């Protein structure tokens, strides 16, 4: 069985368990795998789609694709950061999203003195991105994004003393759109707040327990 793992930083970040293998590494030790783990500064589902559209990823080469993306394009970011992120992807985002590209609507919540904005809208995610992924539903194992624990930053403050934007919980609204859309969905929205604290270090990146949770879920789906 040939596997492709395409993830944002959540598929490689293991600073709290550096002597152990994260789930992507465990699979690469036991399966024929190609790993594309956070290949860009801002790795999104849109990058994955662009690689398919430009024939840099050939889905025919793989029996299963494990996709762990979304939080980067969901997360509200201050406007100057949004513009940096967008500029690296604007060409193919315009082509992919078409009329669903929204460059104007801002969230009223500010972060670091600026209004905030997500890379794509919920409408674009629901009406463009998800339908695209559904085209190869049988090959896809999709890992969605967990909720955000209110008032808890975990170890994120050690990396960024500003913390995350106050409207970071918007990622949950995007993630909800995946429910019922894929046959092989690892639904991290099932985690309650205590499980999020146990399975992540900062509401997003995994602890070893979180990595093992995902590893077991994927392994079970591969055995079906």
C-alpha positions in Angstrom: 0.0 0.0 0.0 1.4 3.4 -1.1 0.5 6.4 1.2 0.8 10.1 0.8 0.8 12.3 4.0 0.2 16.0 3.3 0.1 18.1 6.5 0.7 21.5 7.9 3.0 21.9 10.9 0.7 19.6 13.0 2.1 16.6 11.1 5.8 17.3 12.1 5.8 19.5 15.2 6.9 17.4 18.2 9.0 19.6 20.4 7.6 18.0 23.5 8.4 14.5 22.5 11.5 14.8 20.3 12.8 11.4 21.2 9.7 9.7 20.0 8.1 9.4 16.6 5.1 11.5 15.5 2.4 9.6 13.7 3.7 10.5 10.2 7.1 9.1 11.1 5.6 5.9 12.5 3.8 5.2 9.3 6.9 5.9 7.2 8.7 3.3 9.1 6.2 0.6 8.3 4.6 1.6 5.0 5.6 2.8 1.6 5.0 6.5 2.2 5.7 9.9 0.7 5.7 12.6 3.3 4.9 16.2 2.5 5.0 17.8 6.0 4.6 21.5 6.1 6.3 22.1 2.7 5.5 25.8 2.8 5.7 28.6 5.3 1.9 28.7 5.4 0.8 25.2 4.3 -2.9 25.1 3.4 -5.4 22.8 1.8 -5.2 25.2 -1.1 -1.6 24.3 -1.6 -2.4 20.7 -1.7 -5.1 21.3 -4.4 -2.7 23.5 -6.4 -0.1 20.7 -6.4 -2.7 18.3 -7.8 -3.8 20.9 -10.4 -0.2 21.5 -11.6 0.5 17.8 -11.8 3.1 17.9 -9.0 1.0 15.4 -7.1 -0.4 12.5 -9.0 -3.2 10.9 -7.0 -3.0 7.8 -9.1 0.3 6.9 -7.5 -1.3 6.4 -4.1 -3.8 4.0 -2.5 -4.6 6.4 0.3 -4.0 10.1 1.0 -3.9 11.3 4.5 -4.6 15.0 4.6 -4.2 17.1 7.8 -4.7 20.7 6.8 -7.1 23.6 7.3 -6.2 25.4 10.4 -3.8 27.8 8.5 -6.5 29.0 6.2 -9.1 29.1 8.9 -7.2 31.0 11.5 -7.9 34.8 11.8 -4.6 36.7 11.4 -3.9 40.4 11.7 -4.2 42.2 8.4 -0.5 42.7 7.6 0.1 38.9 8.2 -2.9 38.0 6.1 -1.4 40.0 3.2 1.9 38.3 3.6 0.3 34.9 3.5 -2.0 35.7 0.6 0.8 37.2 -1.5 2.6 33.9 -1.6 -0.5 32.1 -3.0 -2.7 34.7 -4.7 -2.3 33.4 -8.2 -3.7 30.0 -7.7 -6.1 31.1 -4.9 -7.8 33.5 -7.4 -8.1 30.7 -9.9 -9.4 28.2 -7.5 -11.9 30.3 -5.5 -13.2 32.5 -8.3 -16.2 34.4 -7.1 -15.7 33.0 -3.6 -12.5 35.0 -3.2 -13.2 37.7 -0.6 -10.4 40.2 -0.1 -12.5 42.9 1.6 -14.5 41.5 4.6 -12.7 41.9 7.9 -13.4 40.6 11.3 -14.1 43.4 13.8 -11.8 41.7 16.4 -8.4 43.3 16.4 -5.0 41.6 17.0 -1.8 43.5 17.6 -3.6 46.7 16.7 -5.0 45.5 13.3 -8.3 44.0 12.1 -8.2 40.3 11.5 -9.1 38.1 8.5 -8.9 34.5 7.5 -7.2 33.4 4.3 -10.5 32.1 2.9 -14.1 32.5 4.0 -16.2 29.7 5.4 -18.4 29.9 2.3 -15.3 29.3 0.1 -14.3 26.4 2.2 -17.7 24.8 2.1 -18.5 25.5 -1.5 -15.1 25.1 -3.2 -12.6 23.3 -1.1 -14.7 20.5 0.4 -16.4 19.6 -3.0 -12.9 19.4 -4.6 -11.7 17.0 -1.9 -14.9 14.9 -2.2 -13.9 14.0 -5.8 -11.4 11.6 -4.4 -13.3 10.6 -1.3 -12.5 6.9 -1.4 -8.7 7.5 -1.3 -8.9 10.3 1.3 -8.4 10.1 5.0 -9.1 13.6 6.2 -8.2 14.8 9.7 -10.1 17.9 10.6 -9.4 20.7 13.2 -10.3 20.5 16.9 -12.0 23.2 18.9 -10.1 25.9 20.8 -10.2 25.8 24.6 -11.3 29.2 25.9 -8.7 31.0 27.9 -6.0 28.4 27.4 -2.9 28.9 25.3 -0.8 26.0 26.5 2.8 26.5 25.6 2.1 28.9 22.7 2.9 31.9 24.9 6.5 30.8 25.1 6.7 31.2 21.3 4.4 34.3 21.0 3.8 36.5 24.1 0.8 38.1 22.3 -1.0 34.8 22.3 -3.5 34.0 19.6 -6.3 36.4 18.4 -9.4 36.5 20.6 -11.5 35.2 17.7 -9.3 32.1 17.1 -12.3 29.9 18.0 -13.6 30.7 14.4 -11.6 27.6 13.3 -14.3 25.5 14.8 -16.9 26.9 12.5 -14.9 25.9 9.4 -14.1 22.5 10.8 -17.8 21.8 11.4 -18.3 21.9 7.6 -16.4 18.7 7.2 -18.9 16.7 9.2 -20.8 14.2 7.1 -18.8 15.1 4.0 -16.1 12.4 3.9 -16.3 8.6 4.4 -12.9 8.5 6.2 -13.0 11.5 8.5 -10.9 11.6 11.7 -13.1 14.0 13.6 -11.1 15.9 16.1 -14.2 18.0 17.0 -15.1 15.1 19.2 -12.4 16.0 21.6 -13.7 17.8 24.7 -11.7 20.6 26.4 -9.8 18.3 28.7 -8.9 16.0 25.8 -7.7 19.0 23.8 -5.4 19.9 26.7 -4.2 16.3 26.8 -3.8 15.8 23.1 -2.3 19.2 22.1 0.3 21.5 23.6 -1.3 24.7 22.4 -4.8 24.0 21.0 -3.2 22.9 17.7 0.1 21.0 17.8 0.1 17.5 19.2 1.4 16.0 22.3 2.7 12.4 22.0 -0.7 11.2 23.3 -2.4 13.2 20.6 -0.1 11.8 17.9 -0.8 8.3 19.1 -4.6 9.0 19.0 -4.3 10.0 15.4 -2.0 7.1 14.6 -4.4 4.5 15.9 -7.3 6.2 14.1 -5.5 6.1 10.7 -4.3 2.5 11.3 -7.8 1.4 11.9 -9.1 3.0 8.7 -6.3 1.5 6.7 -7.2 -2.0 8.0 -10.9 -1.6 6.9 
